[in-house]
Structure formats: structure tokens, C-alpha cells
């Protein structure tokens, strides 16, 4: 019995030496068993190496095992271990159950255990306790020792509760993976396979306490135990060093192994030291050999020559860095004769780089294997399962139902799902009852038979979902019953067949990784179901807890993939990935925080608490400080893997544009190799950046841009010519040219197309013309192409405005018919009339309102409050003056004979305006008829004379035009009709600042004052507000001491009113002509802070982008009132 350490630098041939020794012994002693123990992920490669090296290419008495496989081998030989192995998924399920049962005993951790990922942290700490042989008794002792630290004390106390409950649950039935070696250690003495064998351990740099205890037993049983460790041949293996020294991890392991051998009374043979890696791995790369000998050492050394064996480059971001790695790989294979399998890429930031490398390799046609385990939470089947439970939990809510249907597994295709979603949103379908009852109200755009088809789909879905709900919510139900209900549902939907189809589809696209995922996922879920039933079958738990248990199990699932071929570039993690016979290594993402990786734990125990326990000689996983030293060793191992070429690269910014700094490793390399220059891929000559047609599209785009701008060089033109001369690429070149040279200059659709769309009689509201003035293209999309927003079952601002308009019409009718007139309506009757008017108007919009929905109940209550306040304010405003409402809700359909409503555009073209004037108030005085119009507004529109000038606010002026023309036609006598004003009344609910001395009613009336333009004719303002002195509570004007109006008062002489109305008539005619001439210019206006695109419903489809040539906004200059009047005069003159 002996311990033999085989030590040496990376590349010195340690594994080769050990395998030759094992092969030689196996041939000399064929009756003896040789056990080669390597990490799990390295077993297959080790078997291949041994078979290749063996003279007979067979290893009959050599077994390649991991520690876990050795345990199963011994259990199969000696028996006695009947407990089932509990994997991470099973642990999660049990811990979730324990957390629920013991929540009242958990002082500190109880509130967090339902958070996503927290159970995994608890599981990790429990595994750590097992690996480092921390028994509950020891944990209790440590807990008591830290009573003065309440935070740590209660954490350990809670963990003790969980730990003891977990062990109690497992006792006699289950065995965790971490306890596997403990169980092996108890029975290994009975194994004839192990006794007298030769055991060789390769690929390890250290061992956990559990592994060490097993090794102590193996040392006493095996004839010889050989262990390879990476260590500089110049080091003294059995002399302890400080933690920060490079070879501290392996020296610590060597010392511990020697101590174990001493305890087992086993001979420790003189270590075999293989130090000259230059003869083996680095025989063709002296610079790499130099780096291996001097990196992270204290002695100073410099490589004085220039070298291509170590290369550095910096890129703008991880994507650009990955692209450069891909191009360089292609160049190495094409120009230098490397095979893809000779090349590997490692990184310290796998989450950022591996997906980018995967995309890049796919685009460039590089065969690659991404060495990572994929989680399955984004898999459509897993998403379907989670959504199924959510549908039942949330009683068929909109969000859960369409999460389920969008998974693609529920038996509806994407078009059917879209149609269902449109209907559900438009009609507010909610709950099982909403899906169970027949849908009877078709949508506006539906064709005959559409609703019947939707009902067939609805009934089909509701049928199997209702059956599932019954199975999941039975009062006497348990985990077994719930799982069976889920399983029956999956069988009924033939999910396994659908997954096979998905697998075949991805396989056909060449996405082998995703195809493998779909091949495995059904079996993995069935395994999870088995574990649920096996571990918790008879437990009665609520559906919410069952869903959490299932989620916990699904979140632990990882799909491991096997390389689909042998000639592939391996890309993986700098610690996990095992590299074999690599000639070229790309070390990507060598940035601070990634290399070395920031491993500050966010787990149960903080770093400070771990350091404290370390000081108390409690052995757990390495602290962050210790981990940093260990990582330096892993970096060293990676740097020394390639035999020919090493590339180190980093990004200057992350994907979000945040600045990044290179890792300390870059400065270390530059100190060793002062003549290495940092390459910048962006500064390379164009021809040097070209590697393959698929990979040159970025350069081709740049060449096209340069050609367009007149800056193209010979290389740019040559590249464009190359693509233009080859059929497979000519079409792509033409598409790129279209994109690069794209401009947005809409030439119009022409008069013929415009007539086909609009006819010769252009009908529309004034709002339509305002839309055209804001952006002709948006008008075309809305009224020409008739694009519509999705119909929704909610009361939008525009719907609220319509309700208020109709309610005020009904209220006005009630006042007219009530017998009290406008001046004497009692308060209680006014409120009752308004409430009845609102209820009547709301009935007209029943599709948008659900009275049983809490949000709509609040909206209705608020609308009633605002309605009553509006009725009060309107009556007060009328009572204050001599103007009386003569007409309300005057439809333009009844005014078609008016020139202001029906506009002749040409001999055969006419425009007829549509709309309703909310209120026309009239005052007859001294032989004159004064007319004002009031428009009710529920939005934020404020009267602006500049906007009227630019055509953005035509409505009030058009209404006043029509009202004045109407009243002039209605007069039989000699009375003259004069415009008195045009106003917005804002239907709102203002908040008042409390001021004790001011009358609240008066202040409220001021807040609700009319806004607009008032006639400057003497006495007209007083006809509207007889109480007006220097100022008015209901009008937007104030007088000066001399009786004139202040500069801020919006007043106009009658000539200015006529000027304004004439200007508006010209605008209306101009817009009508332009529309019928096919004007669809994409020129949204911009005026001050106002912007046509800000609330535009078509912004996502119009393609307006200021980066494109021809996309410019129409800048409108803000003007004061005097400037506007001057402009109008100039135009009229």
C-alpha cells in the first residue's frame, strides 16, 4: 500500500505518465484491477485516451470511473445500500415542503423561502454542510458559539431546523448525492474490486472533506494510489505556502494526502516530478512556455522578442469581440491549417458571451459546441405546464389564458389565438364562466361565421380546462391526484407527439441543441411527476403550494448536451469546461469582474459571516478572499492549455454601453511581453477583416455607405463588385443597397388612387382635417388604409368624453323640458337630472364598461361626481349672463346647406364636414343677435390661436362659422348676427388649494372658467358675465383700470373674427384638395414642446426615423396673438 504523487507543470505530461503506468501495470498483471478516477465530465475522454494509448487498444482490467460511478459500482457488488438517490430536484421539493411545515419556527429565513431561487440557496448550503461533514450537532455548537452575533445566530438556528427536518425526512429512504461517498466509505472495505487494486486519480486539483475521508479508506485498501497534481517542478510539494501563492491549492492537497497516508500507515513514495513542459506541450511555442514558467510568479522576467503566440485585442462590446473571435477562427482554419477541434474559447462571463458566440458561429458556419447546461424554463412545454396551473389559480384570467395559448401546446394555432385574444379584450371575457358561456356579440369587423368559429374553439378549450380544474381543486385531493390530473391532461392533448414534431422541426433547421432539449424534456417532466408522487404523494396541499413545488422542480432542470460531432470548436466556462489537446485558445471577456470572476455570494451566509466562521476554524466552502486565490490558479491552468497560440480579448463597454476595464491579467501579460501590441479590430484594413461571405455583411454595409457618401476606396468597390458578380449573393447585395440608400420621401398616391380610397365626396370630421394638418401620412393610415387600434373593453379618455357629451345633451333636454328654465333649476333636481343623464349615456357604451369590475366602478363613481359638478358649473355660467342655450348637439347632417359645412373643392369634388356643435348660445340685444359656441372637452386641449393658424385646432372656428351662418339664415327681420365668442369648457375635477378667506364655490367656478376667444365689442363680455368688474370668474378676460382689456386677455374685434373665419375656410378647402390629390407626406409637425408623434397611434408602423434621409419634422414657429393676426391679414391681402 502506497501513495504516489505525480507532480508537474501544465503540459509536462502528468496524465500521459499516469496512463502509461496504468497500461503497463494492467498488461503485466492482467488479474489485477486498475481504477482510474476522474471528474464526471472527463470520463469519456479519459476512456478514449486510454484505448488510443493501449498497445492492444483495449482496457479489459482498467475501469474509468468518477467518484459517483465508483459508489454505484461498489454498491452493486456488495449490496446493502437500498436507499434511493435524491437529486437536486427532489431536494427542492422536500425543502419547499419543509419550509411550509416549519415556517413558524423559522425566525429569519421564513419570510424569504417562497422567493424564486431562495430554496436553491438553502439547498446549496445544506449540500455544503454535507460535503464538509458538518453534522447537526456541530452546527448547533457553532450556533451557540455565535450567540453574540444575532444575525448569524438566527440564520444558523433556522438552518439547523431545516437541516434536522431534512435528515429526518430522508432517514432510511433517500440518500443525497453528497452523502453518497459517506455511504461508500462505510461499505468499501467489503469490495473485492477495490481491495488490492491500483487506483489512479487524474484531473483533480483538490478534494472536499468527504472525498478526503473516502481516500483515507482507499489508501488502506488499494495496493497503490496515484494522484496527479499541477505544480511547478521547482516547488517543494510538502511545504505549506501562503494562500495568495499560485500553487497553494495543490500544495494544500498534497499535504492533506500525505497526512491521510500517515494516518492510514501507508507509505508515501517520493513524488514523481515532471517539470519540462517545453519538451511536450510547448515544443512549438517557446513564448507560451516562457509564460507558463513566469506568469503569477514573483521573479521578474521579460520576453524581449515580438511574438505571435500570445495575442491581445480589445473590442467595443461583447458582440464585436465575439465577431472578431469568429473571424479569426475562420482565418486560422483557412490560412494556417488548423482543425476546428484544435480551437477552444473560454470565458469568465458565460451568460454574456456563450449566446453571442453561438449566434456568431451559426452565422459564419463554424461548427461549435457550447459547453453549458441549458435551463428549461423558456421551453414551450415547461411554459405550458406553468401556465396551466396559473389558469386554474387565477380563474381563467386574461393574462394566464393567453400565456397558456401562446405556448403553442394548447391546441390552437397562432391565428386562432390572435382572434380569441381580440374578442376577449374587446368584450372583457373573464373567469371560467366567461369561457363557458356562449359568445353572442360579434365585433365590428367580424364576418359572417367568424363568431361561430370562435365559439367552437372556446368550447373545445373550456371543456378540457374545466376537467383539469376539477382534478386540481378536489377537496380531498393530494399531490398524487393533482399530478394525475396534469398527466391525464397532457395525454389528452397528445403533448408527447407535439414535442416530437417540435424536435423534428428544430432538427430540420439544424438547431441540434434545441432539438435535443425537446427530445429530453418530456422524460424529464415525467421524472419530476414521479418524484412528486414518490416524495409527497399523500400530502394534501393547496394548489398554490403545489404550483410552487412544481416550479421549484422545473427551475432545477438542466439539459446537458453531447457534442454532435468531433471537429468542433468548444466554447465554455473557464472553470467548468475540460479542454483536451487544444492548440489555440481564445480567452474572451478578460474584464474586471469576470476574470477573476466576482464570486461575492448573495447566499444565506454573507462573506463577513463566512470569514468569521473561518476564523473559528469552521471549514466550509472557500470565502470570497480564498476563492480569488483559487481562481488565479484556474486562470493559470487555462492560460497554459494551448500548445500553439493564445488570444486574450476584452470589451471596452458592456451590451448596455457601460464602460468596462480590462482585467489585471492583461497588465500581467504585457509586463511579461512588453512588445505585444493591443490590436483593435475596427482599425484593421478592410481586406484584413474579410474572412467569409457570411461574415462580411457588416463590412459590405460599410462599403455601401462609403460609396453613397462618395468616400469609398478601392477595397470598398472591390468588395461590392465581388458580391455583385455572384448569383447567390447578388439578391442580398440589392437588399442591402435598398436599406443603405433608403430615404423617406413620400411622393403621394396620386389623384386616381385617392379617388379610389375617398371618392369625389370627401366626408369627415374637423378632427380628421386637424389630423391631416398634424401629419398627412398619419391621416392616410387612419382614413385611407383604415388601420384601426385593437378594440378594448375599457373606458378610454375618448369614450369618457363621448359619454359626457351625450350626458350633457340629455341634461340640456331635461332643463329645456323641466319648466324651470336655465336660471331656476333646484340643486337636488339638477343633480338628479345629471345622474339620470349619465346613466342613460353609459348604457350607450355598455361594451366598454363592466359594472362588476372594481376599476370601472371607481370610474363610474368619479364620472358621476364630475358630471354633477359640470352641471352646476354650466348652470352658474349661464345664470351669470344673458346668453341662453338655443341649440345643443347640433349635427352637421342637418346643416348640409351651409357653405361652412359643405365645401366645393372643384367642379366634381366636394367636402362635407361631419360633427356636432355641443352648444350654441344666443343673446338678443338692441337689434343685434350675438352668437357664441361652447365645445365640451374632457381632454387637455387648450385654446391656442397659433394652432388655429397652422390648422391644428380648427374645430371651434369651424363651429363658430357654422353657428353664425345658421343664425343669419334663421333671421327673418333686420337683426344683425355677430360672433360673440368661441369657448372650450373643460369637463374636469380640479383640486383646490385651501384658503380660508376665499369662497370655495367662487374659486371652483374660476377653475372651471370657459377658455377661448371673446369679442372685444363694448359690453359683450358683460352680457356673458353681468358680475364682471375688473375680472371674471367664468371668462378668460380681465379689464384694466381704464376699462380696456389686459394684454393677456384673448379678445378679438369683429373684423378679426371675420379674418379668422375666412382663414379657417381657406385651410379647410386647402386640406380637402390636398387629400383628394393624394398628398401623404410624412412630415409630422413640431412646435415648441408639442409633437405630432408623441401620442400618435401609428408611430410604430409609419417608419418615421430621423436617421433616415428625408425624415424631418415640420418645425412650426410659435407666435403671439398679434403676429397671428398680422399673418392672417397678409394672407388675406
HELIX and SHEET records of a PDB file:
HELIX    1   1 UNK A   14  UNK A   28  1                                  15    
HELIX    2   2 UNK A   40  UNK A   42  5                                   3    
HELIX    3   3 UNK A   43  UNK A   53  1                                  11    
HELIX    4   4 UNK A   67  UNK A   78  1                                  12    
HELIX    5   5 UNK A   88  UNK A  101  1                                  14    
HELIX    6   6 UNK A  110  UNK A  112  5                                   3    
HELIX    7   7 UNK A  118  UNK A  131  1                                  14    
HELIX    8   8 UNK A  136  UNK A  145  1                                  10    
HELIX    9   9 UNK A  150  UNK A  170  1                                  21    
HELIX   10  10 UNK A  177  UNK A  187  1                                  11    
HELIX   11  11 UNK A  188  UNK A  190  5                                   3    
HELIX   12  12 UNK A  209  UNK A  221  1                                  13    
HELIX   13  13 UNK A  248  UNK A  263  1                                  16    
HELIX   14  14 UNK A  277  UNK A  279  5                                   3    
HELIX   15  15 UNK A  286  UNK A  294  1                                   9    
HELIX   16  16 UNK A  318  UNK A  335  1                                  18    
HELIX   17  17 UNK A  340  UNK A  342  5                                   3    
HELIX   18  18 UNK A  350  UNK A  364  1                                  15    
HELIX   19  19 UNK A  380  UNK A  393  1                                  14    
HELIX   20  20 UNK A  398  UNK A  406  1                                   9    
HELIX   21  21 UNK A  414  UNK A  427  1                                  14    
HELIX   22  22 UNK A  431  UNK A  436  1                                   6    
HELIX   23  23 UNK A  450  UNK A  472  1                                  23    
HELIX   24  24 UNK A  479  UNK A  492  1                                  14    
HELIX   25  25 UNK A  495  UNK A  508  1                                  14    
HELIX   26  26 UNK A  512  UNK A  536  1                                  25    
HELIX   27  27 UNK A  543  UNK A  556  1                                  14    
HELIX   28  28 UNK A  607  UNK A  615  1                                   9    
HELIX   29  29 UNK A  624  UNK A  639  1                                  16    
HELIX   30  30 UNK A  664  UNK A  672  1                                   9    
HELIX   31  31 UNK A  681  UNK A  683  5                                   3    
HELIX   32  32 UNK A  686  UNK A  689  1                                   4    
HELIX   33  33 UNK A  693  UNK A  696  5                                   4    
HELIX   34  34 UNK A  697  UNK A  708  1                                  12    
HELIX   35  35 UNK A  714  UNK A  724  1                                  11    
HELIX   36  36 UNK A  727  UNK A  740  1                                  14    
HELIX   37  37 UNK A  750  UNK A  758  1                                   9    
HELIX   38  38 UNK A  766  UNK A  774  1                                   9    
HELIX   39  39 UNK A  776  UNK A  779  1                                   4    
HELIX   40  40 UNK A  780  UNK A  784  3                                   5    
HELIX   41  41 UNK A  797  UNK A  818  1                                  22    
HELIX   42  42 UNK A  827  UNK A  843  1                                  17    
HELIX   43  43 UNK A  846  UNK A  848  5                                   3    
HELIX   44  44 UNK A  854  UNK A  879  1                                  26    
HELIX   45  45 UNK A  892  UNK A  895  5                                   4    
HELIX   46  46 UNK A  945  UNK A  949  1                                   5    
HELIX   47  47 UNK A  955  UNK A  970  1                                  16    
HELIX   48  48 UNK A 1000  UNK A 1007  1                                   8    
HELIX   49  49 UNK A 1020  UNK A 1024  1                                   5    
HELIX   50  50 UNK A 1054  UNK A 1076  1                                  23    
HELIX   51  51 UNK A 1099  UNK A 1102  1                                   4    
HELIX   52  52 UNK A 1121  UNK A 1132  1                                  12    
SHEET    1   A 6 UNK A  62  UNK A  65  0                                        
SHEET    2   A 6 UNK A  34  UNK A  37  1                                        
SHEET    3   A 6 UNK A 198  UNK A 201  1                                        
SHEET    4   A 6 UNK A 224  UNK A 230  1                                        
SHEET    5   A 6 UNK A   2  UNK A   8  1                                        
SHEET    6   A 6 UNK A 267  UNK A 268  1                                        
SHEET    1   B 6 UNK A  62  UNK A  65  0                                        
SHEET    2   B 6 UNK A  34  UNK A  37  1                                        
SHEET    3   B 6 UNK A 198  UNK A 201  1                                        
SHEET    4   B 6 UNK A 224  UNK A 230  1                                        
SHEET    5   B 6 UNK A   2  UNK A   8  1                                        
SHEET    6   B 6 UNK A 272  UNK A 274  1                                        
SHEET    1   C 2 UNK A  84  UNK A  86  0                                        
SHEET    2   C 2 UNK A 174  UNK A 176  1                                        
SHEET    1   D 7 UNK A 368  UNK A 371  0                                        
SHEET    2   D 7 UNK A 569  UNK A 573  1                                        
SHEET    3   D 7 UNK A 343  UNK A 347  1                                        
SHEET    4   D 7 UNK A 584  UNK A 588  1                                        
SHEET    5   D 7 UNK A 645  UNK A 651  1                                        
SHEET    6   D 7 UNK A 310  UNK A 315  1                                        
SHEET    7   D 7 UNK A 678  UNK A 680  1                                        
SHEET    1   E 2 UNK A 374  UNK A 375  0                                        
SHEET    2   E 2 UNK A 558  UNK A 559 -1                                        
SHEET    1   F 3 UNK A 761  UNK A 765  0                                        
SHEET    2   F 3 UNK A 909  UNK A 914  1                                        
SHEET    3   F 3 UNK A 902  UNK A 906 -1                                        
SHEET    1   G 6 UNK A 884  UNK A 891  0                                        
SHEET    2   G 6 UNK A 916  UNK A 925 -1                                        
SHEET    3   G 6 UNK A 928  UNK A 937 -1                                        
SHEET    4   G 6 UNK A 976  UNK A 986  1                                        
SHEET    5   G 6 UNK A1011  UNK A1015 -1                                        
SHEET    6   G 6 UNK A1051  UNK A1052  1                                        
SHEET    1   H 3 UNK A1090  UNK A1091  0                                        
SHEET    2   H 3 UNK A1085  UNK A1087 -1                                        
SHEET    3   H 3 UNK A1114  UNK A1115  1                                        
END                                                                             
